[in-house]
Amino acid sequence: MNILIWNSRGALKPSFQTDIHELARRHNPAILVVMETKLGGSKAKEVSDRLPFDGAILTETIGFTGGLWLLWNEDQVEIQELAKTEQEIHIEVKVRASNLSWIFSAIYASPRSEKGCILWNNLSKVADLHNKPWIMAGDFNKPLVQEDQFGGRGVSVNRSLAFKDCLDFCNMVDMGFSGPRYTWTNKQDINNLILERIDRFFMNPDWCVLYPEVKVSHLPRFHSDHCPVLMETCPGRAVRLNRDRNFAESIEVFAKEATIWNRDHFGNIHQKKRRILARIYGAQKALSISPSSSLISLESHLQKDLERDRNTSFYHVSALARRKRNHISSIKDERGLWLTEEREVMDHFRSGFVSLYTTSIEVVSQATSHDGSWQVLLPEQAKEAIGALVTPEEIKDALWSMKPFKAPGPDGLHAGFSPTLLACCWGFCQGGS
């Protein structure tokens, strides 16, 4: 079972619904918490009804800020609402597959200190009301320790202590994470950059016992200054369904044919998007370790690429145009005739490569022989010439044949370095000074 939280920074953005559908498709969350929707009332209900979830609990906004949505799939979990405020939603979750039940609290903490104190008090009251397994998750809007922040002013000690005291009272522990360290950025240049880890999961010991292999991952950040955070109770485990063999084979054949059709007609859009998201993830991870202007620029460029790919109609047309531009439908052969049939074009390319990489020299294997009678013998006169001393005439011919301004020798000087160089060399060879 998966739980996903994301501060979307507005549910009326053009990309919001597409992003939610994509996150649901990729991670199949049983519960999705969306924070800072900036949307309430009937309009919020209208938008949430279009999302791929069966149930929804929505809170009202604080003016034009805030907004907390909790969405779920009824085929995976059964939800009972317990209480809600502008900053929190408390529910009891019953997992249908395992029949386990526990308390879940979705949080969107106000950045205002007085509102934050109200939230901490409410959570402490909830802790007094039950002794069940409990998990809380959301945007807490403040780092817990200094290590959870890069840049900006230091973490407020008073606010941090109030946050920590609440977690201690509720007997909560941090689940840890994998991926980039920080979940929020102010998207500024390196001199004004601020990074914080404020989107988190906490659980009590009883919940840890239920799900000892739980894993929390910071996903790539896109279309928001917060990254989605995914919690998997059983990471890496695939659900296997017992299916009729013929039905399974039919699905496999359909999947293969649909993949080929998608590749031929549209190109692999999802693969391209996964590649961009992987690069964004890598850039954000490197940025959390060692922030630099080049990494900020790279992430901004990749975000723009991802935004361009959001318009799938435009991308489909671009992909088709690129494929048509790269497609070779005909070719002229050596006789000047145009080959238009696909098989003829393929055979022509193949024969061209075969002729290019095929040698006309025949290779004859010959057994190694130790008989030296076939070896070339030098005449005596040639042998004497090889061993003879170099004559002054040969040295002079070599020196006078040197071009003055050709490439320099090992000493870095060419022959024209000095007008008297050749004369000095020649005098030295003759025994002069």
Backbone hydrogen bonds in HBPLUS format (Angstrom, degrees):
<---DONOR---> <-ACCEPTOR-->    atom                        ^
c    i                          cat <-CA-CA->   ^        H-A-AA   ^      H-
h    n   atom  resd res      DA  || num        DHA   H-A  angle D-A-AA Bond
n    s   type  num  typ     dist DA aas  dist angle  dist       angle   num
A0233-THR N   A0001-MET O   3.01 MM 232  5.60 171.9  2.02 164.9 167.5     1
A0030-ALA N   A0002-ASN O   2.77 MM  28  5.62 150.3  1.86 144.1 150.0     2
A0003-ILE N   A0231-MET O   2.87 MM 228  5.12 157.5  1.92 147.0 154.4     3
A0231-MET N   A0003-ILE O   2.78 MM 228  5.12 162.3  1.81 161.8 166.6     4
A0004-LEU N   A0031-ILE O   3.00 MM  27  6.41 163.1  2.03 158.5 163.1     5
A0033-VAL N   A0004-LEU O   2.82 MM  29  6.27 160.8  1.85 157.6 164.3     6
A0005-ILE N   A0229-VAL O   2.97 MM 224  5.38 163.8  2.00 152.2 157.5     7
A0229-VAL N   A0005-ILE O   2.90 MM 224  5.38 164.7  1.92 157.7 162.5     8
A0006-TRP N   A0033-VAL O   2.90 MM  27  6.35 146.1  2.01 160.7 171.8     9
A0035-MET N   A0006-TRP O   2.92 MM  29  6.15 162.2  1.95 139.3 144.0    10
A0008-SER N   A0035-MET O   3.17 MM  27  6.23 136.1  2.37 152.6 154.1    11
A0010-GLY N   A0036-GLU O   2.91 MM  26  6.13 129.1  2.17 147.4 159.5    12
A0011-ALA N   A0037-THR O   2.87 MM  26  4.78 151.9  1.95 138.5 129.3    13
A0016-PHE N   A0013-LYS O   3.11 MM   3  5.33 158.7  2.16 111.8 118.4    14
A0019-ASP N   A0015-SER O   2.84 MM   4  5.94 157.1  1.89 158.0 165.2    15
A0020-ILE N   A0016-PHE O   2.95 MM   4  6.26 159.2  2.00 156.7 162.0    16
A0021-HIS N   A0017-GLN O   3.01 MM   4  6.22 163.6  2.04 149.7 153.9    17
A0022-GLU N   A0018-THR O   2.96 MM   4  6.15 154.4  2.02 145.9 153.4    18
A0023-LEU N   A0019-ASP O   2.88 MM   4  6.14 160.6  1.91 152.9 157.8    19
A0024-ALA N   A0020-ILE O   2.91 MM   4  6.08 160.4  1.95 150.3 156.0    20
A0025-ARG N   A0021-HIS O   2.90 MM   4  6.05 151.4  1.98 143.4 151.5    21
A0026-ARG N   A0022-GLU O   2.97 MM   4  6.13 158.3  2.02 149.2 154.5    22
A0027-HIS N   A0023-LEU O   2.96 MM   4  5.93 159.7  2.00 149.4 154.5    23
A0028-ASN N   A0024-ALA O   2.89 MM   4  4.87 141.8  2.04 126.8 133.6    24
A0073-ASN N   A0030-ALA O   3.01 MM  43  5.34 147.6  2.12 145.8 149.9    25
A0032-LEU N   A0071-LEU O   2.80 MM  39  5.07 165.1  1.82 144.2 148.1    26
A0071-LEU N   A0032-LEU O   2.79 MM  39  5.07 175.1  1.79 159.8 161.4    27
A0034-VAL N   A0069-TRP O   2.92 MM  35  5.08 156.6  1.98 140.9 148.5    28
A0069-TRP N   A0034-VAL O   2.87 MM  35  5.08 169.4  1.88 157.0 160.1    29
A0036-GLU N   A0067-GLY O   2.79 MM  31  4.79 111.8  2.26 155.0 164.9    30
A0037-THR N   A0067-GLY O   3.24 MM  30  4.80 157.7  2.30 110.5 116.8    31
A0038-LYS N   A0066-GLY O   2.77 MM  28  5.35 156.9  1.82 162.3 164.5    32
A0045-LYS N   A0041-GLY O   3.28 MM   4  6.67 156.5  2.34 145.2 151.5    33
A0046-GLU N   A0042-SER O   2.89 MM   4  6.12 152.9  1.97 146.3 153.9    34
A0047-VAL N   A0043-LYS O   3.05 MM   4  6.34 158.1  2.10 149.3 153.6    35
A0048-SER N   A0044-ALA O   2.93 MM   4  6.09 169.5  1.94 154.6 157.9    36
A0049-ASP N   A0045-LYS O   3.06 MM   4  6.09 146.0  2.18 143.0 150.5    37
A0050-ARG N   A0047-VAL O   3.03 MM   3  5.47 148.6  2.13 109.7 118.9    38
A0051-LEU N   A0048-SER O   3.14 MM   3  5.32 161.1  2.18 107.1 113.0    39
A0053-PHE N   A0051-LEU O   2.81 MM   2  5.70 141.5  1.95 103.0  94.2    40
A0054-ASP N   A0072-TRP O   2.97 MM  18  6.13 129.5  2.23 140.7 154.3    41
A0055-GLY N   A0072-TRP O   3.12 MM  17  5.33 172.1  2.13 148.7 150.3    42
A0072-TRP N   A0055-GLY O   3.10 MM  17  5.33 152.2  2.18 136.1 137.7    43
A0057-ILE N   A0070-LEU O   2.85 MM  13  5.14 147.8  1.95 143.9 154.5    44
A0070-LEU N   A0057-ILE O   2.88 MM  13  5.14 156.8  1.94 150.6 157.7    45
A0059-THR N   A0068-LEU O   2.98 MM   9  5.37 145.3  2.11 149.6 159.6    46
A0062-ILE N   A0065-THR O   2.80 MM   3  5.25 151.2  1.88 143.7 150.6    47
A0065-THR N   A0062-ILE O   3.18 MM   3  5.25 160.3  2.22 116.5 121.7    48
A0076-GLN N   A0073-ASN O   3.12 MM   3  5.75 161.6  2.15 116.3 122.0    49
A0077-VAL N   A0073-ASN O   3.19 MM   4  6.41 164.6  2.22 156.0 160.7    50
A0096-ARG N   A0076-GLN O   3.08 MM  20  5.66 159.9  2.13 140.5 145.3    51
A0078-GLU N   A0094-LYS O   2.82 MM  16  5.03 156.4  1.88 144.3 152.4    52
A0094-LYS N   A0078-GLU O   2.94 MM  16  5.03 152.9  2.02 147.2 154.3    53
A0080-GLN N   A0092-GLU O   3.04 MM  12  5.17 150.0  2.13 145.8 153.7    54
A0092-GLU N   A0080-GLN O   2.87 MM  12  5.17 157.8  1.92 145.6 153.0    55
A0082-LEU N   A0090-HIS O   2.85 MM   8  5.39 162.7  1.88 149.9 148.5    56
A0083-ALA N   A0090-HIS O   3.25 MM   7  5.19 159.4  2.29 132.8 135.5    57
A0090-HIS N   A0083-ALA O   2.74 MM   7  5.19 176.4  1.74 163.6 162.3    58
A0085-THR N   A0088-GLU O   2.82 MM   3  5.23 161.0  1.85 149.6 153.3    59
A0108-TYR N   A0087-GLN O   2.89 MM  21  4.90 163.8  1.92 139.9 139.0    60
A0089-ILE N   A0106-ALA O   2.93 MM  17  5.10 142.6  2.08 142.3 150.0    61
A0106-ALA N   A0089-ILE O   2.83 MM  17  5.10 158.0  1.88 152.7 155.9    62
A0091-ILE N   A0104-PHE O   2.94 MM  13  5.42 163.1  1.97 158.7 164.3    63
A0104-PHE N   A0091-ILE O   2.94 MM  13  5.42 168.2  1.95 152.0 155.1    64
A0093-VAL N   A0102-TRP O   2.76 MM   9  5.39 168.7  1.78 172.6 172.9    65
A0102-TRP N   A0093-VAL O   2.93 MM   9  5.39 145.9  2.05 144.9 155.9    66
A0095-VAL N   A0100-LEU O   2.77 MM   5  5.38 159.2  1.81 164.8 168.2    67
A0099-ASN N   A0095-VAL O   2.66 MM   4  5.17 136.3  1.85 151.3 162.2    68
A0103-ILE N   A0133-PRO O   2.85 MM  30  6.21 170.6  1.86 160.3 159.4    69
A0135-ILE N   A0103-ILE O   2.95 MM  32  6.34 150.4  2.04 150.1 159.0    70
A0105-SER N   A0135-ILE O   2.91 MM  30  6.35 152.0  1.98 150.7 159.1    71
A0137-ALA N   A0105-SER O   2.97 MM  32  6.43 156.3  2.03 168.0 174.3    72
A0107-ILE N   A0137-ALA O   2.88 MM  30  5.91 154.6  1.94 145.5 149.1    73
A0139-ASP N   A0107-ILE O   3.07 MM  32  6.10 135.7  2.28 148.1 142.8    74
A0109-ALA N   A0139-ASP O   2.89 MM  30  6.25 156.4  1.94 161.8 169.7    75
A0116-GLY N   A0112-ARG O   2.91 MM   4  6.17 153.1  1.98 151.1 160.0    76
A0117-CYS N   A0113-SER O   2.97 MM   4  6.29 149.6  2.06 151.6 158.6    77
A0118-ILE N   A0114-GLU O   3.35 MM   4  6.64 149.1  2.45 137.6 144.7    78
A0119-LEU N   A0115-LYS O   3.12 MM   4  6.52 152.6  2.20 147.4 154.6    79
A0120-TRP N   A0116-GLY O   3.02 MM   4  6.37 161.9  2.05 154.4 158.3    80
A0121-ASN N   A0117-CYS O   3.03 MM   4  6.23 159.4  2.08 147.0 152.5    81
A0122-ASN N   A0118-ILE O   2.96 MM   4  6.20 155.7  2.02 147.4 154.3    82
A0123-LEU N   A0119-LEU O   2.94 MM   4  6.23 161.3  1.98 157.3 161.7    83
A0124-SER N   A0120-TRP O   3.03 MM   4  6.25 153.7  2.10 145.2 152.4    84
A0125-LYS N   A0121-ASN O   3.02 MM   4  6.31 147.9  2.13 144.9 153.5    85
A0126-VAL N   A0122-ASN O   2.98 MM   4  6.31 151.9  2.06 148.0 155.8    86
A0127-ALA N   A0123-LEU O   3.02 MM   4  6.30 151.2  2.11 145.4 152.7    87
A0128-ASP N   A0124-SER O   3.27 MM   4  6.59 139.9  2.44 136.9 146.3    88
A0128-ASP N   A0125-LYS O   3.14 MM   3  5.18 126.8  2.43  95.1 108.5    89
A0129-LEU N   A0126-VAL O   3.06 MM   3  5.19 144.3  2.19 101.6 112.3    90
A0204-ASN N   A0134-TRP O   3.02 MM  70  5.67 152.6  2.10 162.7 163.2    91
A0136-MET N   A0202-PHE O   2.90 MM  66  5.31 161.5  1.93 144.9 150.9    92
A0202-PHE N   A0136-MET O   2.81 MM  66  5.31 160.1  1.85 166.5 170.2    93
A0138-GLY N   A0200-ARG O   3.10 MM  62  5.80 153.3  2.18 156.8 165.0    94
A0200-ARG N   A0138-GLY O   3.01 MM  62  5.80 149.4  2.10 164.2 161.1    95
A0140-PHE N   A0198-ILE O   2.95 MM  58  5.54 161.3  1.99 163.2 157.1    96
A0148-ASP N   A0145-VAL O   3.06 MM   3  5.61 158.7  2.11 113.6 120.4    97
A0149-GLN N   A0146-GLN O   3.09 MM   3  5.62 150.2  2.18 123.2 123.1    98
A0197-ARG N   A0148-ASP O   2.83 MM  49  5.11 145.5  1.95 151.7 154.2    99
A0150-PHE N   A0195-LEU O   2.75 MM  45  4.95 153.8  1.82 149.8 151.5   100
A0195-LEU N   A0150-PHE O   2.90 MM  45  4.95 158.4  1.95 141.1 147.6   101
A0160-SER N   A0156-SER O   2.93 MM   4  5.97 157.8  1.98 148.0 155.2   102
A0161-LEU N   A0157-VAL O   2.87 MM   4  6.02 156.3  1.93 150.6 156.7   103
A0162-ALA N   A0158-ASN O   3.01 MM   4  6.23 156.3  2.06 146.2 152.6   104
A0163-PHE N   A0159-ARG O   3.01 MM   4  6.20 157.1  2.07 146.6 152.5   105
A0164-LYS N   A0160-SER O   2.91 MM   4  6.13 162.0  1.94 148.4 153.5   106
A0165-ASP N   A0161-LEU O   2.80 MM   4  5.93 159.2  1.84 149.9 155.6   107
A0166-CYS N   A0162-ALA O   3.15 MM   4  6.30 152.6  2.23 140.2 146.9   108
A0167-LEU N   A0163-PHE O   3.12 MM   4  6.47 159.4  2.17 148.8 154.1   109
A0168-ASP N   A0164-LYS O   2.90 MM   4  6.13 159.2  1.94 153.4 159.3   110
A0169-PHE N   A0165-ASP O   2.92 MM   4  6.10 158.2  1.97 145.8 151.7   111
A0170-CYS N   A0166-CYS O   2.97 MM   4  6.19 152.0  2.05 147.8 155.4   112
A0172-MET N   A0167-LEU O   2.88 MM   5  5.11 176.5  1.88 152.0 153.1   113
A0171-ASN N   A0168-ASP O   3.03 MM   3  4.86 152.2  2.11  97.5 105.9   114
A0173-VAL N   A0203-MET O   2.80 MM  30  5.52 152.9  1.87 146.6 153.2   115
A0203-MET N   A0173-VAL O   3.07 MM  30  5.52 156.2  2.13 147.2 153.7   116
A0178-SER N   A0216-VAL O   2.87 MM  38  6.33 124.1  2.19 139.2 155.7   117
A0218-HIS N   A0178-SER O   2.91 MM  40  6.22 167.1  1.92 174.8 178.9   118
A0183-THR N   A0196-GLU O   2.83 MM  13  6.08 137.9  2.01 128.8 137.8   119
A0227-CYS N   A0183-THR O   2.90 MM  44  5.23 145.6  2.02 143.7 150.9   120
A0184-TRP N   A0196-GLU O   2.93 MM  12  5.26 143.4  2.07 159.0 164.1   121
A0196-GLU N   A0184-TRP O   3.02 MM  12  5.26 159.2  2.07 142.2 146.2   122
A0185-THR N   A0225-ASP O   3.12 MM  40  5.57 144.5  2.26 146.9 157.3   123
A0186-ASN N   A0194-ILE O   3.17 MM   8  5.67 145.0  2.30 153.5 159.3   124
A0192-ASN N   A0189-ASP O   3.03 MM   3  5.58 139.2  2.20 113.9 124.5   125
A0193-LEU N   A0189-ASP O   2.82 MM   4  5.54 103.6  2.42 148.6 167.9   126
A0207-TRP N   A0204-ASN O   3.04 MM   3  5.52 126.4  2.34 112.1 124.9   127
A0208-CYS N   A0204-ASN O   3.18 MM   4  6.53 150.3  2.27 148.0 157.0   128
A0209-VAL N   A0205-PRO O   3.06 MM   4  6.39 145.5  2.19 148.3 156.5   129
A0210-LEU N   A0206-ASP O   3.35 MM   4  6.69 148.9  2.45 138.9 146.1   130
A0211-TYR N   A0207-TRP O   3.14 MM   4  6.44 154.5  2.21 150.9 156.9   131
A0215-LYS N   A0232-GLU O   2.89 MM  17  5.22 153.5  1.96 147.1 155.9   132
A0232-GLU N   A0215-LYS O   2.80 MM  17  5.22 163.7  1.82 156.7 161.9   133
A0217-SER N   A0230-LEU O   2.77 MM  13  5.17 160.8  1.81 153.4 160.2   134
A0230-LEU N   A0217-SER O   2.88 MM  13  5.17 162.8  1.91 157.1 158.4   135
A0219-LEU N   A0228-PRO O   2.94 MM   9  5.40 161.1  1.97 158.9 162.9   136
A0237-ARG N   A0234-CYS O   3.43 MM   3  5.99 157.5  2.48 135.6 134.0   137
A0248-ALA N   A0244-ASP O   2.91 MM   4  6.19 158.7  1.95 157.4 163.9   138
A0249-GLU N   A0245-ARG O   2.90 MM   4  6.14 158.2  1.95 151.8 157.8   139
A0250-SER N   A0246-ASN O   2.92 MM   4  6.11 151.8  2.00 143.2 151.1   140
A0251-ILE N   A0247-PHE O   2.99 MM   4  6.29 154.7  2.05 147.7 154.0   141
A0252-GLU N   A0248-ALA O   2.99 MM   4  6.26 154.7  2.06 145.5 152.6   142
A0253-VAL N   A0249-GLU O   2.96 MM   4  6.24 160.8  1.99 151.9 156.2   143
A0254-PHE N   A0250-SER O   2.90 MM   4  6.11 164.8  1.93 150.6 155.2   144
A0255-ALA N   A0251-ILE O   2.83 MM   4  5.99 158.7  1.88 148.9 155.0   145
A0256-LYS N   A0252-GLU O   3.06 MM   4  6.29 157.7  2.11 147.2 152.5   146
A0257-GLU N   A0253-VAL O   3.01 MM   4  6.26 168.9  2.02 155.3 158.1   147
A0258-ALA N   A0254-PHE O   2.79 MM   4  5.92 159.1  1.83 153.2 159.6   148
A0259-THR N   A0255-ALA O   2.93 MM   4  6.03 150.1  2.02 141.7 149.7   149
A0260-ILE N   A0256-LYS O   3.02 MM   4  6.33 158.4  2.07 149.5 154.8   150
A0261-TRP N   A0257-GLU O   2.92 MM   4  6.14 161.3  1.95 148.3 153.8   151
A0262-ASN N   A0258-ALA O   2.86 MM   4  6.01 161.1  1.89 147.0 152.3   152
A0263-ARG N   A0259-THR O   2.94 MM   4  6.11 156.1  2.00 145.9 152.6   153
A0264-ASP N   A0260-ILE O   2.91 MM   4  6.09 159.5  1.95 151.1 156.7   154
A0265-HIS N   A0261-TRP O   2.95 MM   4  5.98 153.8  2.02 150.5 157.0   155
A0266-PHE N   A0262-ASN O   2.86 MM   4  5.38 154.6  1.92 137.0 145.3   156
A0267-GLY N   A0262-ASN O   2.91 MM   5  6.08 134.6  2.12 145.4 152.0   157
A0269-ILE N   A0267-GLY O   2.97 MM   2  5.81 119.9  2.34 113.7  97.0   158
A0272-LYS N   A0268-ASN O   3.19 MM   4  6.46 156.5  2.25 145.1 151.1   159
A0273-LYS N   A0269-ILE O   2.93 MM   4  6.23 157.8  1.98 152.5 159.1   160
A0274-ARG N   A0270-HIS O   2.78 MM   4  6.01 156.7  1.84 148.8 155.5   161
A0275-ARG N   A0271-GLN O   2.90 MM   4  6.13 147.5  2.01 143.1 152.0   162
A0276-ILE N   A0272-LYS O   3.06 MM   4  6.39 157.5  2.11 147.1 152.1   163
A0277-LEU N   A0273-LYS O   2.89 MM   4  6.13 164.0  1.92 153.0 157.7   164
A0278-ALA N   A0274-ARG O   2.84 MM   4  5.97 150.3  1.93 142.3 150.6   165
A0279-ARG N   A0275-ARG O   3.02 MM   4  6.30 151.5  2.10 144.6 151.9   166
A0280-ILE N   A0276-ILE O   2.86 MM   4  6.16 155.3  1.92 150.1 157.6   167
A0281-TYR N   A0277-LEU O   2.83 MM   4  6.00 157.8  1.87 146.2 152.6   168
A0282-GLY N   A0278-ALA O   2.93 MM   4  6.18 156.2  1.99 143.6 149.7   169
A0283-ALA N   A0279-ARG O   2.88 MM   4  6.10 158.7  1.93 148.4 154.2   170
A0284-GLN N   A0280-ILE O   2.86 MM   4  6.06 161.2  1.89 152.8 158.0   171
A0285-LYS N   A0281-TYR O   2.91 MM   4  6.07 150.4  2.00 144.8 153.3   172
A0286-ALA N   A0282-GLY O   2.93 MM   4  6.13 162.6  1.96 148.7 153.1   173
A0287-LEU N   A0283-ALA O   2.83 MM   4  5.95 148.9  1.93 142.0 151.7   174
A0288-SER N   A0284-GLN O   2.99 MM   4  6.17 142.6  2.14 138.6 147.0   175
A0289-ILE N   A0286-ALA O   3.13 MM   3  5.15 134.9  2.34  95.0 107.5   176
A0290-SER N   A0286-ALA O   2.85 MM   4  6.03 175.9  1.85 162.7 163.3   177
A0296-ILE N   A0292-SER O   3.16 MM   4  6.45 157.4  2.21 148.2 154.5   178
A0297-SER N   A0293-SER O   2.92 MM   4  6.13 159.4  1.96 150.4 156.0   179
A0298-LEU N   A0294-SER O   2.88 MM   4  6.08 153.3  1.95 142.5 150.2   180
A0299-GLU N   A0295-LEU O   2.93 MM   4  6.13 164.9  1.95 150.5 153.8   181
A0300-SER N   A0296-ILE O   3.01 MM   4  6.20 159.5  2.05 146.6 152.4   182
A0301-HIS N   A0297-SER O   2.97 MM   4  6.17 156.1  2.02 147.0 153.4   183
A0302-LEU N   A0298-LEU O   2.95 MM   4  6.22 159.1  2.00 151.8 157.4   184
A0303-GLN N   A0299-GLU O   2.87 MM   4  6.07 152.9  1.94 149.5 157.2   185
A0304-LYS N   A0300-SER O   3.09 MM   4  6.34 150.1  2.18 143.2 150.5   186
A0305-ASP N   A0301-HIS O   3.04 MM   4  6.40 150.6  2.13 143.0 151.3   187
A0306-LEU N   A0302-LEU O   2.89 MM   4  6.18 155.8  1.95 148.8 155.2   188
A0307-GLU N   A0303-GLN O   2.89 MM   4  6.13 149.3  1.99 142.8 151.5   189
A0308-ARG N   A0304-LYS O   2.90 MM   4  6.18 150.3  1.99 146.5 154.2   190
A0309-ASP N   A0305-ASP O   3.03 MM   4  6.30 152.7  2.10 145.8 153.0   191
A0310-ARG N   A0307-GLU O   3.20 MM   3  5.16 147.2  2.32  94.6 104.3   192
A0311-ASN N   A0308-ARG O   3.36 MM   3  6.06 149.1  2.46 114.1 119.1   193
A0312-THR N   A0310-ARG O   2.91 MM   2  5.57 118.8  2.29 113.2  96.0   194
A0315-TYR N   A0311-ASN O   3.05 MM   4  6.37 159.4  2.09 150.2 156.8   195
A0316-HIS N   A0312-THR O   2.73 MM   4  5.92 158.5  1.78 152.3 157.6   196
A0317-VAL N   A0313-SER O   3.09 MM   4  6.33 166.7  2.10 150.9 153.6   197
A0318-SER N   A0314-PHE O   2.91 MM   4  6.14 160.3  1.95 149.5 155.6   198
A0319-ALA N   A0315-TYR O   2.76 MM   4  5.95 159.7  1.80 153.6 159.0   199
A0320-LEU N   A0316-HIS O   2.91 MM   4  6.15 162.0  1.94 152.1 156.9   200
A0321-ALA N   A0317-VAL O   2.88 MM   4  6.09 161.1  1.92 150.6 156.1   201
A0322-ARG N   A0318-SER O   2.84 MM   4  6.03 158.3  1.89 148.6 154.9   202
A0323-ARG N   A0319-ALA O   2.87 MM   4  6.06 157.0  1.92 147.5 154.1   203
A0324-LYS N   A0320-LEU O   2.87 MM   4  6.06 157.9  1.91 148.0 154.3   204
A0325-ARG N   A0321-ALA O   2.86 MM   4  6.03 151.7  1.94 144.2 152.5   205
A0326-ASN N   A0322-ARG O   2.95 MM   4  6.13 146.5  2.06 143.5 152.0   206
A0327-HIS N   A0323-ARG O   2.95 MM   4  5.94 120.9  2.31 138.6 152.8   207
A0331-ILE N   A0339-LEU O   3.05 MM   8  5.31 146.9  2.16 137.4 147.5   208
A0339-LEU N   A0331-ILE O   2.71 MM   8  5.31 170.4  1.72 155.2 158.0   209
A0333-ASP N   A0337-LEU O   2.90 MM   4  5.57 161.6  1.93 155.2 156.0   210
A0336-GLY N   A0333-ASP O   3.02 MM   3  5.39 161.4  2.05 113.0 118.6   211
A0345-VAL N   A0341-GLU O   2.96 MM   4  6.28 159.8  2.00 158.5 164.1   212
A0346-MET N   A0342-GLU O   3.03 MM   4  6.25 160.4  2.07 148.4 153.7   213
A0347-ASP N   A0343-ARG O   2.93 MM   4  6.12 161.9  1.97 149.6 154.5   214
A0348-HIS N   A0344-GLU O   2.91 MM   4  6.08 150.3  2.00 145.1 153.3   215
A0349-PHE N   A0345-VAL O   3.09 MM   4  6.37 162.1  2.13 150.7 154.2   216
A0350-ARG N   A0346-MET O   2.98 MM   4  6.17 161.8  2.01 149.3 155.0   217
A0351-SER N   A0347-ASP O   2.87 MM   4  6.01 167.6  1.89 150.1 153.3   218
A0352-GLY N   A0348-HIS O   2.96 MM   4  6.10 149.1  2.06 142.0 150.9   219
A0353-PHE N   A0349-PHE O   3.05 MM   4  6.36 159.0  2.10 152.5 156.3   220
A0354-VAL N   A0350-ARG O   2.92 MM   4  6.17 156.8  1.97 151.2 158.6   221
A0355-SER N   A0351-SER O   2.93 MM   4  6.07 163.6  1.95 148.4 151.9   222
A0356-LEU N   A0352-GLY O   2.98 MM   4  6.08 144.5  2.11 138.4 148.9   223
A0357-TYR N   A0353-PHE O   3.02 MM   4  6.14 154.9  2.08 149.2 153.5   224
A0375-GLN N   A0372-GLY O   3.32 MM   3  5.53 154.5  2.38 105.9 112.9   225
A0383-LYS N   A0379-PRO O   3.15 MM   4  6.48 156.8  2.20 151.1 158.0   226
A0384-GLU N   A0380-GLU O   2.97 MM   4  6.28 156.6  2.03 152.5 158.1   227
A0385-ALA N   A0381-GLN O   3.06 MM   4  6.32 150.9  2.15 142.5 150.3   228
A0386-ILE N   A0382-ALA O   3.06 MM   4  6.31 149.1  2.16 147.2 154.5   229
A0387-GLY N   A0383-LYS O   3.31 MM   4  6.59 153.4  2.38 145.4 151.6   230
A0388-ALA N   A0385-ALA O   3.43 MM   3  5.14 155.7  2.49  93.1 100.0   231
A0394-GLU N   A0391-THR O   3.08 MM   3  5.36 123.4  2.41 104.9 117.9   232
A0395-ILE N   A0391-THR O   3.19 MM   4  6.58 153.6  2.26 149.4 157.1   233
A0396-LYS N   A0392-PRO O   2.93 MM   4  6.13 161.8  1.96 151.9 156.5   234
A0397-ASP N   A0393-GLU O   2.93 MM   4  6.14 161.3  1.97 147.5 152.7   235
A0398-ALA N   A0394-GLU O   3.07 MM   4  6.25 152.7  2.14 141.2 148.0   236
A0399-LEU N   A0395-ILE O   2.95 MM   4  6.25 159.0  2.00 152.1 157.6   237
A0400-TRP N   A0396-LYS O   2.88 MM   4  6.00 172.4  1.89 158.9 161.2   238
A0401-SER N   A0397-ASP O   3.13 MM   4  6.07 124.8  2.45 132.5 144.7   239
A0402-MET N   A0399-LEU O   3.23 MM   3  5.59 162.3  2.26 109.6 115.0   240
A0416-GLY N   A0404-PRO O   2.67 MM  12  4.11 135.8  1.86 141.3 126.5   241
A0412-GLY N   A0409-GLY O   2.96 MM   3  5.44 163.6  1.99 119.2 124.3   242
A0417-PHE N   A0414-HIS O   3.15 MM   3  5.70 154.8  2.21 125.3 124.7   243
A0421-LEU N   A0418-SER O   3.04 MM   3  5.11 167.9  2.06 111.9 114.5   244
A0424-CYS N   A0420-THR O   2.82 MM   4  5.98 156.3  1.87 152.6 159.1   245
A0425-CYS N   A0421-LEU O   2.92 MM   4  6.17 162.6  1.95 152.8 157.8   246
A0426-TRP N   A0422-LEU O   2.86 MM   4  6.03 158.1  1.91 147.1 153.6   247
A0427-GLY N   A0423-ALA O   2.84 MM   4  6.04 154.7  1.90 144.9 152.2   248
A0428-PHE N   A0424-CYS O   2.84 MM   4  6.06 153.9  1.91 149.5 156.5   249
A0429-CYS N   A0425-CYS O   2.95 MM   4  6.22 157.4  2.00 147.9 153.7   250
A0430-GLN N   A0426-TRP O   3.10 MM   4  6.36 138.1  2.29 138.8 149.5   251
A0430-GLN N   A0427-GLY O   3.19 MM   3  5.10 127.0  2.49  90.9 104.5   252
A0432-GLY N   A0427-GLY O   2.63 MM   5  4.86 153.0  1.70 160.0 150.1   253
A0431-GLY N   A0428-PHE O   2.99 MM   3  5.05 158.4  2.03 104.9 111.1   254
